[in-house]
Amino acid sequence: MPQRLTGKTVAVVGSGPAGMAAAQQLTRAGHTVAVYERDDRLGGLLRYGIPDFKMEKQHVDFRIEQMEAEGTRFYPSTAIGEDISWDSLRESYDAVVVATGAMVPRDLPIPGRGLDGVHFAMEYLVQSNKATAGDAVEDQLHAEGKHVIVLGGGDTGADCIGTAHRHGAASVTTLAIGAQPPQERPENQPWPVDPKIFEITSADEEGGERRYLASTVEFLGDEEGRVRALKVAETQYNEDGSRTPMDGTEHEIPADLVLLALGFTGPEQDTLSEQLGTGFDRRGALDRGEDYMTDVDGVFSVGDAGRGASLVVWAIAEGRAVAKEVDSYLEGESRLPAPVKPSDHGISLSA
């Protein structure tokens, strides 16, 4: 428990790494902090977005228990914007921290998108994580015995690969529209820039195939409306820098389950915009200043909701940073320590 209580109240919306980091610091500063989470369990992306084989949930549970002992209050299964409106939340608390993440997935609107068996990656991962936690998941997406295609080569795609292997998939293939990155650091990316080089994740080491310069042209279905294959063409780079499928290179790849892991476009905007009147930048993230405050007084944006989809280390760093700014907003100054950004160590971790 903090040594003193300020009498000020803060609502943190979202219990992912950014929200948890902010809430813990603000509680330690003496504020009364309530964390709202729309899922049935706390942890956000750490709970349902990352598989257990990559991060065991006991670590999340330990931090929650620690924070509860310190005085942070948690309210799971509470959707702000639906169960409680954003404007009423703002009226009830001295400050609000929006840490909802950037969970709107990037789609691939090509012919056949509506076929059964074509799903966003997070649909698949969330269901799998719930099943691993012991929940009964009705009509669970499962890869057992199926030819699985993963579109997108980031962390989310790697989590899909590892999960599909554990489900007993017949095959797992990852398709990337771009060229394979170089094996060594490019000359135009000198230290301390984090270079874009070819990497083999732990999920890749478990098996599967990776194909580059592969442009998905169409999802092909059977008579029952289920996906049966992808029509893929070789990617060609045009003079203007755009990428298009190369004519005459089309071919089919068998597929029973297609997972779209193409990144995220930002936080869900509707209720925030309608109920609070917050603005959004060109990337779809909440518009905010250097002090993390949005254009609504007393409402702050942190983590993926404000910076766009990024890494967990950045979410934690921003959570600690926004806590200091909120504390200063409420008290005029802050005794919280200045956070150390990941890039302060000479490593660029920007999205």
Secondary structure as UniProt FT lines:
FT   STRAND          9..13
FT   HELIX           17..28
FT   TURN            29..30
FT   STRAND          32..36
FT   HELIX           45..49
FT   TURN            52..54
FT   HELIX           58..70
FT   STRAND          73..75
FT   TURN            81..83
FT   HELIX           86..92
FT   STRAND          95..98
FT   STRAND          104..105
FT   TURN            111..114
FT   STRAND          118..120
FT   HELIX           121..132
FT   TURN            133..134
FT   TURN            138..139
FT   TURN            144..145
FT   STRAND          147..151
FT   HELIX           155..167
FT   STRAND          171..175
FT   TURN            187..188
FT   TURN            191..192
FT   HELIX           202..205
FT   STRAND          209..211
FT   STRAND          214..221
FT   TURN            223..224
FT   STRAND          226..237
FT   TURN            239..240
FT   STRAND          243..245
FT   TURN            247..248
FT   STRAND          251..254
FT   STRAND          257..260
FT   STRAND          264..266
FT   HELIX           270..271
FT   HELIX           272..276
FT   TURN            282..283
FT   TURN            290..291
FT   TURN            297..298
FT   STRAND          299..301
FT   HELIX           304..307
FT   HELIX           312..331
FT   HELIX           342..345
//
